[in-house]
Every structure is written in structure tokens, then in C-alpha cells.
Amino acid sequence: MAAVPGRRGRLDDPTGHGHFRRRMKTRSRARAAASVSESSLKFSLINALLLAAGLGAITLGYVLLARGSTVAAPLLLVLGYAVLIPLGIIL
């Protein structure tokens, strides 16, 4: 962008010192780097195993609940929903 005659600095530089453009480049690079690292979710074998174990614990918990279990079924359901599934997502 060219400077306007009679004005100090460039149109895209409100301060007239040239720092505006360098600062904007730095911010855009930082945002681009942050968006790449935030958006990349990588699931490994451990994640798949934990999610499968959570799904198995939940399934077995509901089967035992249907058969009348009052101790093992709630424990398996809590283990699946509150421990294994979140660990499978987080790790």
C-alpha cells in the first residue's frame, strides 16, 4: 500500500512508525501455530483400548443390571462412564 501524500506514515499504520505491520505478522503467526496444535487430536492404541474397555464395562453393567445385580452393575457403570471413557478421550 502506498503512502498518501500529505499524511504521515502509511494507511495501514495508524502510528506512522512501521511497528503495526510487524506486530500484525507476529500475531497472525502465533494464531496459526495455536490453531494447528489445538485442532490436531491423535488417538492411539491406548485410547482405543480404554474406550473399548469402557464400552465393555458399560455393556456388562447394563446386562448385570437387567439380571438384578445391585452391587456389581452400578460399579461397572460408574467405572465405564466416569473413569474409562474419560481416560480414553483425554489420554
C-alpha positions as CSV (number, residue, x, y, z in Angstrom):
1,M,0.0,0.0,0.0
2,A,1.4,3.4,-0.9
3,A,1.7,6.4,1.4
4,V,-0.9,9.1,0.9
5,P,0.7,12.5,0.0
6,G,0.4,14.9,2.9
7,R,-0.1,12.3,5.5
8,R,2.5,10.9,7.9
9,G,3.0,7.1,7.6
10,R,1.1,4.5,5.7
11,L,-2.6,3.9,5.6
12,D,-2.4,0.6,7.4
13,D,-0.1,2.1,10.0
14,P,-2.1,4.3,12.4
15,T,1.0,5.2,14.4
16,G,3.3,6.1,11.5
17,H,6.2,4.2,12.9
18,G,6.1,0.9,10.9
19,H,5.6,-1.2,14.0
20,F,2.0,-2.0,13.2
21,R,2.8,-4.3,10.3
22,R,5.4,-6.3,12.2
23,R,3.1,-6.7,15.2
24,M,0.3,-8.0,13.0
25,K,2.5,-10.5,11.3
26,T,3.7,-11.9,14.7
27,R,0.1,-12.2,15.9
28,S,-1.1,-14.0,12.8
29,R,1.8,-16.5,13.0
30,A,1.0,-17.1,16.7
31,R,-2.6,-17.7,15.9
32,A,-1.8,-20.0,13.0
33,A,0.5,-22.1,15.2
34,A,-2.0,-22.3,18.0
35,S,-4.8,-23.4,15.7
36,V,-2.7,-26.2,14.3
37,S,-1.8,-27.6,17.7
38,E,-5.3,-27.2,19.2
39,S,-7.1,-28.9,16.3
40,S,-5.0,-32.0,16.0
41,L,-6.4,-34.9,18.0
42,K,-4.4,-38.0,17.8
43,F,-6.0,-41.2,19.0
44,S,-3.5,-44.1,19.7
45,L,-3.9,-47.7,20.6
46,I,-4.2,-46.8,24.3
47,N,-7.1,-44.5,23.6
48,A,-8.9,-47.2,21.6
49,L,-8.3,-49.9,24.3
50,L,-9.6,-47.6,27.0
51,L,-12.7,-46.7,25.0
52,A,-13.3,-50.3,24.2
53,A,-12.9,-51.3,27.9
54,G,-15.3,-48.5,28.9
55,L,-17.9,-49.7,26.4
56,G,-17.4,-53.3,27.6
57,A,-17.8,-52.3,31.2
58,I,-21.0,-50.3,30.4
59,T,-22.5,-53.1,28.4
60,L,-21.7,-55.7,31.1
61,G,-23.1,-53.3,33.7
62,Y,-26.4,-53.0,31.9
63,V,-26.6,-56.8,31.4
64,L,-26.0,-57.3,35.1
65,L,-28.5,-54.6,36.0
66,A,-31.1,-56.4,33.9
67,R,-30.4,-59.6,35.8
68,G,-30.9,-57.9,39.2
69,S,-27.4,-57.2,40.4
70,T,-27.3,-54.3,42.9
71,V,-23.6,-54.2,43.6
72,A,-21.6,-55.2,40.5
73,A,-23.8,-53.4,37.9
74,P,-23.5,-49.9,39.4
75,L,-19.8,-50.3,40.0
76,L,-19.2,-51.3,36.4
77,L,-21.4,-48.5,35.1
78,V,-19.6,-45.9,37.2
79,L,-16.2,-47.4,36.1
80,G,-17.2,-47.2,32.4
81,Y,-18.8,-43.8,32.4
82,A,-16.7,-41.9,35.0
83,V,-13.3,-43.5,34.6
84,L,-12.6,-45.4,31.4
85,I,-14.4,-43.3,28.8
86,P,-12.9,-40.0,30.0
87,L,-9.5,-41.5,30.2
88,G,-9.9,-42.9,26.6
89,I,-10.7,-39.4,25.4
90,I,-8.1,-37.5,27.5
91,L,-5.0,-39.7,27.1
